[in-house]
Amino acid sequence: MLIENREKMILALREAAPQGRISCEEARALAENINLPYELVGEAADELGIKIQACQLGCFE
């Protein structure tokens, strides 16, 4: 993964989850927007202490 994409992902996650939570739908959209696999967004969310809620597909569990 390019460092630039990782930085974008981290900034986007922090912006989307100011309360430390983000919905599964929002996390998937963020991953698609930055063109990164769901798994990487999930790992970054874990590192940042952001909880992904209401995951229907199991992408972030």
C-alpha positions in Angstrom: 0.0 0.0 0.0 1.3 3.4 -0.8 2.0 5.7 2.1 -0.1 8.4 0.6 -3.2 6.1 0.6 -2.5 5.0 4.2 -2.3 8.6 5.3 -5.6 9.4 3.4 -7.2 6.4 5.0 -6.1 7.4 8.5 -7.3 11.0 8.0 -10.6 9.8 6.5 -11.2 7.4 9.4 -10.5 10.0 12.0 -12.8 12.4 10.3 -15.6 9.9 9.8 -15.4 8.6 13.4 -14.9 11.5 15.8 -16.7 9.6 18.5 -14.6 6.5 17.9 -17.3 4.6 16.0 -18.1 4.2 12.3 -20.8 2.1 10.6 -19.8 -0.8 8.4 -21.4 1.0 5.4 -19.3 4.1 6.0 -16.1 2.0 6.4 -16.8 0.1 3.1 -17.5 3.4 1.3 -14.2 4.8 2.7 -12.3 1.8 1.5 -13.8 1.9 -1.9 -13.2 5.7 -2.2 -9.5 5.3 -1.4 -9.3 2.1 -3.5 -8.1 -0.1 -0.6 -9.2 -3.5 0.6 -11.7 -3.6 3.4 -9.3 -5.6 5.5 -6.7 -2.7 5.5 -9.3 -0.2 6.6 -10.4 -2.6 9.3 -6.9 -3.0 10.5 -6.3 0.8 10.6 -9.5 1.3 12.5 -8.3 -1.3 15.1 -5.0 0.5 15.4 -6.8 3.9 15.9 -9.2 2.4 18.4 -12.2 3.0 16.1 -15.0 0.5 16.4 -16.9 -0.6 13.3 -20.5 -1.1 14.0 -23.4 -3.0 12.4 -21.3 -5.1 10.1 -23.6 -7.2 8.0 -21.1 -8.9 5.8 -18.4 -9.7 8.3 -15.8 -7.6 6.4 -14.5 -6.0 9.6 -14.9 -8.6 12.2 
